Amino acid sequence: MSSELTQADGESAPDTAAEIETEQAGIDLSNLRKSYGDVLAVEGLDLEIEPGEFLVLLGPSGCGKSTTLRMIAGLETPTGGSIEIGDEEVTRTLPQKRGLSMVFQSYALYPHKTVAGNLEFPLGKMDLSDEEKTAKVERTAEMLEIADLLDKKPGQLSGGQRQRVAVGRTIIREPKAFLMDEPLSNLDAQLRVRTRFEIRELQQELGTTTVYVTHDQEEAMSVADRIAVMNDGELQQVGTPEEIYKTPENAFVAGFIGNPPMNFFDVSVGMGVELLPNGDTATLDTSLPMDTESLGVRPEDVHLLSTPAEDVANVSRPDPRNMTNAIECEVTVIEPLGNAYELELARGDDTFIARLRALPEDVSMGSTVEVAFDRTELHAFGASGEAIR
């Protein structure tokens, strides 16, 4: 979706994104709670969303992210805490008075209305003339590149086209914030990738505060200014995609972010660092805090030492001075990914994953290999799962 579209005569059309003026209102959640009887869905959530920010609520199913979004929208009443939008406290304000627009997972289009009718519907109670409404519909349709679909009904559209109509119906009201609840989950994989970039581009053009819910960490990493990771109704960490990936605050975040996920090893720290279980102990020549209970290593930071010299140029490998000593493992699974290989490695009864850019010719399933870890990328976690810096 481009902000500058081309007219039939070859001249540039007006910048329609600039013609749609949206507010930049921050959202402040303070000690927000929601329970259903004895079930606690959201517990003590404190989160400040900056004006114009694209924030993603990320977590597994049942973590409370959609409930949080629905409380912001006014579709759920909080059990406790407060919600502010801009400078206004809206915790008990009706949804239609909050100045927000929401995109649902199911698109929620009216099947009996045309695309134009669906786009115009949110304008029904606004003090606008018919000409002004028509102009808004046309500008929105041009920006989303669905101007040629205005006379069609939802049943005649593809999934991607229906999604654009749903987004168009959201932005046409010029809201204080966009709320998006798993908006791409009904699209196929290739279309999801393309559409998420279009949504991100559109949000940057409009500068509208956006709260976006997903369980897909790759989707979150690709579109967010910041990510708020949730689990069991509690906020685990808030940060930029790079911060969440590079410096997870606990083992849950470390294991949830990343594909394949981080490897975890039980360790004992004394005179050295021993990988457990004790029946197959290996000692690493690295240092970790004394209260470390588990060691986290991302698959891309596991390196094969048996790579032939002629293949080294094709393999990303850290400075040898940053590598730990070798650990002997057996290759149990090799999964080619086209641009990389994922190896499942066994050390006794424990398995872990290495992700390699190139696979040495002498490595096959059943091979015994030596691997080392990048010391600069090790993560230490305490007994309760908290990261130890």
NORJOZI-V556166 format. One record per residue. N is the residue number from 1. SS is DSSP state (@ for helix, = for strand, . for the rest). PHI is phi in radians with two decimals (none if undefined). D_CENTER is the distance of its C-alpha to the mean C-alpha in whole Angstrom. Layout:
((N;SS;PHI;D_CENTER) (N;SS;PHI;D_CENTER))
This chain:
((1;.;none;21) (2;.;-1.84;23) (3;.;-1.32;25) (4;.;-2.12;28) (5;.;-1.76;29) (6;=;-1.81;33) (7;.;-1.41;36) (8;.;-1.07;38) (9;.;-1.47;41) (10;.;1.63;38) (11;.;-1.44;38) (12;=;-1.28;35) (13;.;-1.38;34) (14;.;-1.05;33) (15;.;-1.30;29) (16;@;-1.17;28) (17;@;-1.10;25) (18;@;-1.19;27) (19;@;-1.36;30) (20;.;-1.68;27) (21;.;-1.65;27) (22;.;-2.03;24) (23;.;-1.34;24) (24;.;-2.03;22) (25;.;-1.92;22) (26;.;-1.31;20) (27;=;-2.23;19) (28;=;-2.13;20) (29;=;-1.83;20) (30;=;-2.18;23) (31;=;0.84;23) (32;=;-1.27;22) (33;=;-2.39;23) (34;=;-2.61;23) (35;=;-2.27;25) (36;=;-2.06;27) (37;.;1.14;30) (38;.;-1.54;30) (39;=;-1.62;26) (40;=;-1.65;24) (41;=;-1.54;20) (42;=;-2.40;19) (43;=;-2.22;21) (44;=;0.92;22) (45;=;-1.45;19) (46;=;-2.00;19) (47;=;-2.69;17) (48;=;-1.97;18) (49;=;-1.81;16) (50;.;-1.28;18) (51;.;-1.00;19) (52;.;1.40;18) (53;.;-1.44;14) (54;=;-1.81;11) (55;=;-1.89;9) (56;=;-1.88;6) (57;=;-1.56;7) (58;=;-2.16;6) (59;.;2.96;8) (60;.;-1.24;11) (61;.;-1.01;13) (62;.;1.47;16) (63;.;-1.47;14) (64;.;1.83;15) (65;@;-1.22;12) (66;@;-1.21;14) (67;@;-1.07;17) (68;@;-1.07;16) (69;@;-1.08;15) (70;@;-1.20;18) (71;@;-1.22;20) (72;@;-1.07;19) (73;@;-1.26;20) (74;.;1.62;23) (75;.;-1.46;23) (76;.;-2.24;23) (77;.;-1.65;26) (78;.;-1.08;25) (79;.;-1.31;27) (80;=;-2.85;27) (81;=;1.57;26) (82;=;-2.48;25) (83;=;-2.26;23) (84;=;-2.09;24) (85;=;-2.12;23) (86;.;1.16;25) (87;.;-1.80;28) (88;=;-1.94;28) (89;=;-1.43;28) (90;.;-2.18;27) (91;.;-0.93;26) (92;.;-1.97;29) (93;.;-1.33;29) (94;.;-1.08;29) (95;@;-0.94;26) (96;@;-1.23;28) (97;@;-1.77;29) (98;.;-1.61;26) (99;.;1.27;25) (100;=;-2.00;22) (101;=;-2.27;20) (102;=;-2.23;18) (103;=;-1.87;17) (104;.;-1.64;17) (105;.;-1.03;16) (106;.;-1.59;19) (107;.;1.28;20) (108;.;0.96;23) (109;.;-1.53;25) (110;.;-1.42;29) (111;.;-1.17;31) (112;.;-1.51;34) (113;.;-1.74;33) (114;=;-1.27;33) (115;@;-1.00;29) (116;@;-1.06;32) (117;@;-1.16;32) (118;@;-1.15;29) (119;@;-1.18;28) (120;@;-1.35;31) (121;@;-0.94;31) (122;.;-1.11;29) (123;.;-1.55;31) (124;.;-0.96;34) (125;.;-1.72;35) (126;.;-1.53;34) (127;.;-1.42;38) (128;.;-2.28;37) (129;.;-1.33;40) (130;@;-1.04;40) (131;@;-1.13;40) (132;@;-1.15;37) (133;@;-1.11;35) (134;@;-1.07;36) (135;@;-1.11;35) (136;@;-1.12;31) (137;@;-1.06;31) (138;@;-1.15;32) (139;@;-1.11;30) (140;@;-1.14;27) (141;@;-1.11;27) (142;@;-1.13;28) (143;@;-1.11;25) (144;.;-1.60;23) (145;.;1.03;26) (146;.;-2.19;27) (147;@;-1.06;30) (148;@;-1.42;32) (149;@;-1.91;31) (150;.;-1.03;32) (151;.;-1.61;35) (152;.;-1.55;33) (153;=;-1.81;32) (154;@;-0.89;28) (155;@;-1.15;30) (156;@;-1.66;31) (157;.;-1.85;27) (158;.;-1.35;25) (159;@;-1.04;21) (160;@;-1.14;20) (161;@;-1.19;23) (162;@;-1.09;22) (163;@;-1.13;19) (164;@;-1.15;20) (165;@;-1.13;23) (166;@;-1.08;20) (167;@;-1.17;19) (168;@;-1.07;22) (169;@;-1.14;24) (170;@;-1.32;21) (171;@;-1.41;22) (172;.;-1.14;25) (173;.;-1.39;26) (174;.;0.94;25) (175;.;-1.39;23) (176;.;-1.27;22) (177;=;-2.76;18) (178;=;-1.68;16) (179;=;-2.08;15) (180;=;-2.24;12) (181;=;-1.88;12) (182;.;0.82;11) (183;.;-1.21;12) (184;.;-1.90;12) (185;.;-1.17;13) (186;.;-1.60;16) (187;.;-1.70;16) (188;.;-1.25;17) (189;@;-1.01;15) (190;@;-1.16;17) (191;@;-1.22;17) (192;@;-1.06;13) (193;@;-1.09;12) (194;@;-1.16;15) (195;@;-1.21;14) (196;@;-1.15;11) (197;@;-1.20;13) (198;@;-1.15;15) (199;@;-1.12;13) (200;@;-1.11;12) (201;@;-1.08;16) (202;@;-1.10;17) (203;@;-1.10;15) (204;@;-1.18;17) (205;@;-1.16;20) (206;@;-1.49;21) (207;.;1.22;19) (208;.;-1.53;18) (209;=;-0.97;16) (210;=;-2.33;13) (211;=;-2.01;11) (212;=;-2.18;9) (213;=;-1.79;8) (214;=;-2.74;6) (215;.;-1.80;7) (216;.;-1.60;6) (217;@;-1.18;4) (218;@;-1.15;6) (219;@;-1.08;5) (220;@;-1.09;1) (221;@;-1.11;5) (222;@;-1.45;7) (223;@;-2.00;7) (224;.;-1.41;7) (225;.;-1.29;10) (226;=;-2.41;9) (227;=;-2.08;7) (228;=;-1.91;9) (229;=;-1.55;9) (230;=;-2.10;11) (231;=;-2.72;14) (232;.;0.91;17) (233;.;1.41;17) (234;=;-2.05;17) (235;=;-1.34;14) (236;=;-1.64;14) (237;=;-2.91;13) (238;=;-2.20;12) (239;=;-3.11;11) (240;.;-1.18;10) (241;@;-0.93;8) (242;@;-1.16;12) (243;@;-1.12;13) (244;@;-1.09;10) (245;@;-1.36;11) (246;@;-1.43;15) (247;.;-2.28;16) (248;.;-1.08;14) (249;.;-1.49;17) (250;=;-2.73;17) (251;@;-1.17;17) (252;@;-1.09;15) (253;@;-1.07;12) (254;@;-1.05;14) (255;@;-1.44;14) (256;@;-1.45;11) (257;.;-1.62;9) (258;.;2.04;11) (259;.;-2.41;12) (260;.;-1.22;15) (261;.;-1.24;14) (262;.;-1.07;17) (263;=;-1.45;20) (264;=;-2.13;22) (265;=;-2.21;26) (266;=;-1.22;28) (267;=;-2.35;31) (268;=;-2.17;34) (269;=;-1.87;34) (270;.;-2.45;38) (271;.;-1.20;40) (272;.;-2.60;37) (273;=;-1.92;34) (274;=;-1.87;35) (275;=;-1.41;32) (276;.;-1.66;33) (277;.;-1.33;34) (278;@;-1.13;38) (279;@;-1.18;39) (280;@;-2.43;37) (281;.;-1.25;37) (282;=;-2.25;36) (283;=;-1.82;36) (284;=;-1.74;34) (285;.;-1.54;35) (286;.;-2.52;33) (287;.;-2.06;33) (288;.;-2.38;30) (289;.;-0.99;31) (290;.;-1.09;33) (291;.;-1.61;31) (292;.;-1.21;29) (293;.;-1.88;28) (294;=;-2.49;26) (295;=;-1.97;25) (296;=;-1.89;21) (297;=;-2.39;21) (298;.;-1.28;18) (299;@;-0.96;20) (300;@;-1.30;20) (301;@;-1.77;22) (302;=;-1.76;25) (303;=;-2.13;27) (304;=;-1.31;30) (305;.;-1.62;34) (306;.;-1.59;36) (307;.;-1.13;34) (308;.;-1.01;38) (309;@;-0.98;38) (310;@;-1.22;38) (311;@;-1.70;35) (312;@;-1.05;33) (313;@;-1.10;33) (314;@;-1.66;30) (315;.;-2.06;28) (316;.;-1.35;26) (317;.;-2.47;28) (318;.;-1.26;28) (319;.;-0.94;31) (320;@;-0.92;34) (321;@;-1.20;34) (322;@;-1.71;31) (323;=;-1.61;31) (324;.;-1.30;32) (325;.;-1.19;35) (326;.;-1.37;35) (327;=;-2.14;34) (328;=;-1.53;35) (329;=;-2.46;33) (330;=;-1.93;34) (331;=;-1.42;32) (332;=;-1.84;31) (333;=;-2.52;28) (334;=;-2.16;28) (335;=;-2.08;25) (336;=;-1.28;25) (337;.;-2.04;22) (338;.;1.64;24) (339;.;-1.77;23) (340;.;-2.86;22) (341;=;-2.26;24) (342;=;-1.94;23) (343;=;-1.97;25) (344;=;-1.58;26) (345;=;-2.01;28) (346;=;-1.94;31) (347;=;-2.18;32) (348;.;1.18;35) (349;.;-1.53;33) (350;=;-1.62;30) (351;=;-2.15;27) (352;=;-2.62;24) (353;=;-2.02;22) (354;=;-2.07;23) (355;=;-1.99;21) (356;=;-2.10;24) (357;.;-1.36;25) (358;.;-2.41;28) (359;.;-1.96;30) (360;.;-1.03;34) (361;.;-1.12;36) (362;.;-1.57;38) (363;.;-1.80;35) (364;.;-2.53;35) (365;.;-1.08;34) (366;.;1.68;36) (367;.;-1.18;37) (368;=;-1.72;37) (369;=;-2.27;35) (370;=;-1.94;34) (371;=;-2.20;31) (372;=;-2.43;30) (373;=;-1.85;27) (374;=;-1.40;26) (375;@;-1.03;27) (376;@;-1.31;25) (377;@;-2.10;22) (378;.;-1.45;23) (379;=;-2.13;21) (380;=;-1.85;24) (381;=;-2.27;23) (382;.;-1.51;26) (383;.;-1.10;27) (384;.;-1.62;25) (385;.;1.61;22) (386;=;-1.30;22) (387;=;-1.26;21) (388;=;-1.97;24) (389;.;-1.56;25))
